[in-house]
Amino acid sequence: MHEPALDRQDIRILEMLLRDSRIPRLELAEAVNLSASQCFRRLKRLEESGLIERYTIVLNKEKAGFDVSAMVMIQFNKFEDGARAKLVELIEQTSIIDLCYSVTGESDFLLKVSCSTMKEFNTLINQTFATSFISSVHSYMLLDCIKDRAALPASHS
């Protein structure tokens, strides 16, 4: 399915939902200057086209008890058969891994992890990732979040 052409009202709907996906639909319609039925039709079109994949919440990890956050760069062992598939399976099974991207450059994967303690993080790095199918691991502890953006890129605004 092709992407729908976005007009000003579609963009405004998306911006409002990115700020608060729980906004009442009547309030959303008013905010974008549309009737409730017009707004609902546009919203349905955006959902059905796949442009809106899902609605979610943003969890405050620190308040939820996850005090240790890190980015981890991993490279799989190119000389071991099935290493990439084994690593992907390990990543999918490890609950403290929040995000995983396949990337270019020296590493193969970029992970974002959230742990309750440094001990849990240490176990991840020194035990979970201590396998023959991983050739290197580099971690970067996250200190302060400078920007965490849930908005449309500037080219759509």
Backbone as CSV, one residue per row, in Angstrom:
resi,resn,N_x,N_y,N_z,CA_x,CA_y,CA_z,C_x,C_y,C_z
1,MET,0.846,-1.185,0.000,0.000,0.000,0.000,0.884,1.240,0.000
2,HIS,0.566,2.225,-0.835,1.384,3.432,-0.896,1.017,4.394,0.230
3,GLU,1.950,5.273,0.539,1.724,6.241,1.600,0.720,7.289,1.147
4,PRO,-0.184,7.666,2.030,-1.145,8.702,1.652,-0.460,10.058,1.576
5,ALA,-0.943,10.904,0.693,-0.445,12.276,0.632,-0.925,12.988,1.886
6,LEU,-0.029,13.659,2.560,-0.382,14.343,3.806,-0.633,15.819,3.539
7,ASP,-1.805,16.283,3.959,-2.064,17.715,3.874,-1.881,18.322,5.268
8,ARG,-2.156,19.614,5.382,-1.931,20.322,6.641,-2.724,19.724,7.803
9,GLN,-3.968,19.320,7.544,-4.780,18.759,8.622,-4.264,17.375,9.060
10,ASP,-3.821,16.554,8.093,-3.238,15.254,8.444,-2.011,15.448,9.326
11,ILE,-1.168,16.388,8.945,0.045,16.657,9.717,-0.307,17.145,11.115
12,ARG,-1.304,17.993,11.201,-1.732,18.500,12.518,-2.295,17.351,13.372
13,ILE,-3.066,16.459,12.772,-3.581,15.282,13.494,-2.412,14.462,14.038
14,LEU,-1.432,14.199,13.182,-0.276,13.409,13.611,0.504,14.109,14.722
15,GLU,0.692,15.411,14.600,1.412,16.160,15.643,0.676,16.075,16.978
16,MET,-0.629,16.214,16.946,-1.426,16.143,18.186,-1.332,14.746,18.809
17,LEU,-1.419,13.716,17.985,-1.350,12.341,18.496,0.040,12.002,19.019
18,LEU,1.076,12.556,18.395,2.432,12.327,18.884,2.638,12.958,20.259
19,ARG,1.967,14.063,20.505,2.036,14.704,21.824,1.229,13.939,22.858
20,ASP,0.063,13.437,22.448,-0.826,12.724,23.383,-1.747,11.815,22.589
21,SER,-1.394,10.530,22.535,-2.204,9.593,21.748,-3.548,9.288,22.413
22,ARG,-3.720,9.735,23.646,-4.992,9.504,24.352,-5.942,10.691,24.243
23,ILE,-5.617,11.668,23.431,-6.486,12.835,23.284,-7.873,12.363,22.831
24,PRO,-8.913,12.835,23.500,-10.261,12.448,23.060,-10.471,12.851,21.600
25,ARG,-11.127,11.999,20.844,-11.271,12.217,19.406,-12.045,13.501,19.083
26,LEU,-13.005,13.869,19.917,-13.723,15.130,19.681,-12.804,16.328,19.894
27,GLU,-11.952,16.239,20.915,-10.984,17.304,21.178,-9.968,17.396,20.034
28,LEU,-9.572,16.248,19.504,-8.658,16.212,18.363,-9.296,16.904,17.157
29,ALA,-10.546,16.586,16.886,-11.254,17.191,15.755,-11.325,18.710,15.902
30,GLU,-11.644,19.179,17.099,-11.707,20.616,17.352,-10.339,21.268,17.146
31,ALA,-9.287,20.622,17.642,-7.931,21.183,17.572,-7.452,21.344,16.131
32,VAL,-7.927,20.472,15.242,-7.493,20.542,13.840,-8.540,21.175,12.933
33,ASN,-9.586,21.718,13.551,-10.639,22.425,12.807,-11.361,21.541,11.800
34,LEU,-11.728,20.358,12.225,-12.501,19.443,11.385,-13.724,18.974,12.159
35,SER,-14.724,18.530,11.423,-15.858,17.905,12.098,-15.371,16.558,12.642
36,ALA,-16.090,16.029,13.612,-15.693,14.748,14.209,-15.643,13.652,13.155
37,SER,-16.625,13.624,12.233,-16.645,12.572,11.221,-15.496,12.717,10.223
38,GLN,-15.180,13.950,9.819,-14.043,14.161,8.908,-12.732,13.733,9.574
39,CYS,-12.578,14.132,10.819,-11.364,13.801,11.558,-11.233,12.285,11.711
40,PHE,-12.343,11.628,12.058,-12.324,10.169,12.234,-11.959,9.474,10.926
41,ARG,-12.513,9.934,9.788,-12.176,9.335,8.490,-10.690,9.490,8.172
42,ARG,-10.152,10.670,8.429,-8.723,10.905,8.193,-7.870,9.998,9.091
43,LEU,-8.271,9.908,10.329,-7.544,9.076,11.287,-7.570,7.614,10.847
44,LYS,-8.708,7.128,10.438,-8.838,5.745,9.944,-7.950,5.522,8.724
45,ARG,-7.922,6.500,7.808,-7.081,6.390,6.612,-5.608,6.306,6.996
46,LEU,-5.183,7.122,7.964,-3.790,7.111,8.406,-3.433,5.781,9.071
47,GLU,-4.381,5.221,9.813,-4.154,3.917,10.458,-4.109,2.797,9.417
48,GLU,-5.098,2.779,8.528,-5.191,1.704,7.536,-4.037,1.729,6.534
49,SER,-3.486,2.903,6.280,-2.349,3.004,5.360,-1.065,2.505,6.007
50,GLY,-1.079,2.346,7.335,0.115,1.915,8.045,0.985,3.065,8.503
51,LEU,0.589,4.296,8.158,1.363,5.447,8.605,1.344,5.531,10.138
52,ILE,0.196,5.278,10.728,0.118,5.124,12.187,0.175,3.619,12.438
53,GLU,1.289,3.159,12.995,1.468,1.728,13.232,0.761,1.256,14.490
54,ARG,0.842,2.078,15.558,0.257,1.687,16.840,0.221,2.890,17.757
55,TYR,-0.499,2.735,18.836,-0.545,3.741,19.888,0.169,3.146,21.092
56,THR,0.934,3.980,21.785,1.722,3.460,22.890,1.882,4.510,23.987
57,ILE,2.535,4.116,25.067,2.845,5.043,26.155,4.357,5.223,26.216
58,VAL,4.789,6.254,26.910,6.207,6.451,27.174,6.413,6.203,28.667
59,LEU,7.162,5.173,28.963,7.414,4.778,30.350,8.609,5.543,30.902
60,ASN,8.473,6.100,32.083,9.595,6.716,32.761,10.398,5.587,33.390
61,LYS,11.488,5.201,32.721,12.286,4.037,33.141,12.827,4.199,34.553
62,GLU,13.280,5.391,34.895,13.847,5.607,36.224,12.794,5.385,37.309
63,LYS,11.597,5.942,37.115,10.531,5.762,38.100,10.060,4.310,38.165
64,ALA,10.253,3.567,37.070,9.876,2.154,37.041,10.977,1.262,37.618
65,GLY,12.081,1.871,38.062,13.134,1.106,38.712,14.270,0.663,37.809
66,PHE,14.338,1.206,36.614,15.439,0.889,35.704,16.432,2.051,35.737
67,ASP,17.398,1.952,36.640,18.316,3.058,36.882,19.534,3.057,35.964
68,VAL,19.754,1.970,35.236,20.931,1.857,34.372,20.465,1.714,32.925
69,SER,20.880,2.663,32.096,20.562,2.603,30.673,21.856,2.729,29.887
70,ALA,21.920,1.984,28.798,23.140,2.011,27.989,22.813,1.731,26.530
71,MET,23.718,2.178,25.679,23.712,1.783,24.274,24.832,0.761,24.153
72,VAL,24.565,-0.317,23.456,25.553,-1.384,23.304,25.714,-1.680,21.819
73,MET,26.959,-1.650,21.385,27.294,-1.973,19.998,27.826,-3.402,19.977
74,ILE,27.264,-4.238,19.101,27.664,-5.641,19.035,28.034,-6.013,17.611
75,GLN,29.069,-6.821,17.518,29.482,-7.372,16.234,29.416,-8.887,16.357
76,PHE,28.781,-9.532,15.380,28.727,-10.994,15.433,29.953,-11.585,14.760
77,ASN,30.254,-12.816,15.119,31.427,-13.520,14.612,31.182,-13.948,13.173
78,LYS,31.864,-13.309,12.248,31.676,-13.581,10.814,32.177,-14.973,10.416
79,PHE,32.961,-15.613,11.279,33.551,-16.914,10.954,32.750,-18.086,11.522
80,GLU,31.658,-17.793,12.210,30.819,-18.864,12.767,29.518,-18.944,11.985
81,ASP,29.212,-20.131,11.496,27.965,-20.341,10.748,26.756,-20.004,11.615
82,GLY,25.841,-19.240,11.049,24.596,-18.911,11.735,24.743,-17.923,12.875
83,ALA,25.886,-17.265,12.973,26.125,-16.348,14.094,25.099,-15.216,14.144
84,ARG,24.793,-14.640,12.995,23.830,-13.529,12.984,22.470,-13.992,13.489
85,ALA,21.995,-15.112,12.992,20.684,-15.633,13.407,20.672,-15.960,14.902
86,LYS,21.764,-16.529,15.399,21.854,-16.850,16.839,21.813,-15.572,17.668
87,LEU,22.516,-14.541,17.202,22.527,-13.275,17.929,21.145,-12.628,17.912
88,VAL,20.498,-12.637,16.777,19.141,-12.069,16.691,18.206,-12.803,17.651
89,GLU,18.305,-14.114,17.717,17.465,-14.890,18.645,17.764,-14.516,20.098
90,LEU,19.042,-14.376,20.433,19.427,-13.984,21.797,18.865,-12.604,22.131
91,ILE,18.972,-11.685,21.198,18.458,-10.331,21.407,16.944,-10.362,21.627
92,GLU,16.235,-11.113,20.806,14.779,-11.198,20.941,14.359,-11.805,22.277
93,GLN,15.165,-12.700,22.830,14.829,-13.383,24.084,15.261,-12.616,25.336
94,THR,16.050,-11.568,25.175,16.587,-10.847,26.327,15.708,-9.643,26.632
95,SER,14.969,-9.729,27.731,13.935,-8.734,28.028,14.475,-7.348,28.355
96,ILE,15.707,-7.217,28.810,16.220,-5.887,29.158,16.708,-5.110,27.941
97,ILE,16.648,-5.727,26.766,16.985,-5.020,25.533,15.711,-4.369,25.010
98,ASP,15.721,-3.034,25.003,14.545,-2.264,24.585,14.457,-2.108,23.076
99,LEU,15.590,-1.828,22.455,15.642,-1.554,21.020,16.826,-2.282,20.413
100,CYS,16.685,-2.642,19.160,17.797,-3.217,18.415,17.705,-2.748,16.976
101,TYR,18.790,-2.176,16.502,18.883,-1.759,15.113,20.051,-2.478,14.462
102,SER,19.858,-2.927,13.254,20.951,-3.400,12.424,21.585,-2.144,11.842
103,VAL,22.918,-2.018,11.953,23.571,-0.777,11.558,24.753,-1.017,10.632
104,THR,25.204,0.058,10.001,26.410,0.008,9.196,27.594,0.401,10.073
105,GLY,28.791,0.168,9.569,29.985,0.560,10.312,30.676,-0.641,10.933
106,GLU,31.462,-0.400,11.968,32.231,-1.465,12.601,31.361,-2.493,13.303
107,SER,30.256,-2.058,13.885,29.357,-2.971,14.587,28.220,-3.395,13.674
108,ASP,27.556,-4.470,14.072,26.424,-4.973,13.293,25.084,-4.552,13.879
109,PHE,25.035,-4.399,15.217,23.795,-4.057,15.899,24.032,-2.964,16.931
110,LEU,23.047,-2.103,17.061,23.021,-1.086,18.104,21.837,-1.419,19.000
111,LEU,22.097,-1.603,20.289,21.052,-1.957,21.244,20.881,-0.841,22.260
112,LYS,19.667,-0.666,22.734,19.415,0.176,23.895,18.913,-0.759,24.976
113,VAL,19.578,-0.726,26.125,19.199,-1.618,27.219,18.836,-0.812,28.453
114,SER,17.937,-1.371,29.247,17.529,-0.769,30.519,17.621,-1.842,31.588
115,CYS,18.398,-1.561,32.626,18.623,-2.531,33.701,18.266,-1.913,35.047
116,SER,17.907,-2.765,35.978,17.598,-2.303,37.330,18.856,-1.901,38.082
117,THR,19.932,-2.642,37.864,21.171,-2.407,38.599,22.382,-2.575,37.682
118,MET,23.526,-2.108,38.153,24.778,-2.324,37.426,25.107,-3.814,37.387
119,LYS,24.733,-4.540,38.427,24.981,-5.982,38.452,24.245,-6.668,37.301
120,GLU,23.013,-6.266,37.079,22.239,-6.825,35.963,22.898,-6.480,34.622
121,PHE,23.382,-5.244,34.495,24.078,-4.838,33.271,25.362,-5.643,33.096
122,ASN,26.104,-5.819,34.174,27.340,-6.593,34.146,27.075,-8.034,33.697
123,THR,25.993,-8.619,34.180,25.613,-9.976,33.774,25.322,-10.026,32.281
124,LEU,24.630,-9.017,31.771,24.335,-8.957,30.339,25.628,-8.951,29.525
125,ILE,26.545,-8.072,29.882,27.779,-7.902,29.115,28.726,-9.092,29.281
126,ASN,28.903,-9.544,30.508,29.937,-10.547,30.780,29.459,-11.992,30.804
127,GLN,28.149,-12.211,30.777,27.657,-13.586,30.726,26.765,-13.818,29.512
128,THR,25.694,-13.044,29.415,24.755,-13.237,28.306,25.452,-13.071,26.964
129,PHE,26.290,-12.045,26.846,26.969,-11.771,25.580,28.310,-12.495,25.437
130,ALA,28.673,-13.328,26.403,29.932,-14.087,26.330,29.679,-15.389,25.571
131,THR,29.511,-15.273,24.260,29.228,-16.435,23.426,30.189,-16.456,22.240
132,SER,30.304,-17.605,21.631,31.206,-17.742,20.482,30.706,-16.981,19.260
133,PHE,29.415,-16.681,19.194,28.892,-16.007,18.012,28.916,-14.482,18.114
134,ILE,29.448,-13.945,19.205,29.647,-12.504,19.345,31.150,-12.245,19.377
135,SER,31.630,-11.392,18.467,33.067,-11.127,18.415,33.479,-9.853,19.151
136,SER,32.559,-8.888,19.302,32.914,-7.695,20.080,31.665,-7.020,20.633
137,VAL,31.867,-6.401,21.802,30.804,-5.668,22.486,31.411,-4.372,23.011
138,HIS,30.766,-3.258,22.716,31.172,-1.957,23.248,29.931,-1.316,23.852
139,SER,30.056,-0.837,25.077,28.886,-0.231,25.716,29.151,1.217,26.087
140,TYR,28.083,1.976,26.094,28.121,3.390,26.411,26.981,3.668,27.388
141,MET,27.340,4.062,28.607,26.318,4.349,29.620,25.608,5.654,29.260
142,LEU,24.302,5.668,29.408,23.517,6.866,29.123,23.423,7.705,30.393
143,LEU,23.803,8.963,30.304,23.798,9.843,31.463,22.534,10.693,31.489
144,ASP,22.461,11.678,30.625,21.292,12.559,30.532,20.721,12.488,29.133
145,CYS,19.418,12.517,29.053,18.767,12.564,27.748,18.626,14.035,27.355
146,ILE,19.300,14.406,26.293,19.256,15.787,25.825,18.036,16.009,24.932
147,LYS,17.718,14.989,24.131,16.571,15.129,23.228,15.954,13.750,22.999
148,ASP,14.674,13.657,23.230,13.904,12.442,22.966,12.638,12.924,22.278
149,ARG,12.607,12.802,20.989,11.611,13.489,20.189,10.551,12.530,19.653
150,ALA,9.337,12.861,19.896,8.208,12.164,19.285,7.461,13.196,18.467
151,ALA,7.993,13.484,17.289,7.395,14.507,16.430,7.703,14.186,14.987
152,LEU,6.993,14.819,14.104,7.285,14.665,12.686,8.588,15.372,12.354
153,PRO,9.371,14.820,11.445,10.574,15.534,11.009,10.201,16.898,10.443
154,ALA,11.115,17.846,10.527,10.856,19.222,10.100,10.390,19.304,8.641
155,SER,10.796,18.369,7.800,10.415,18.433,6.392,8.920,18.251,6.181
156,HIS,8.190,17.723,7.170,6.740,17.551,7.059,5.955,18.671,7.733
157,SER,6.646,19.483,8.496,5.921,20.525,9.248,5.561,21.708,8.394
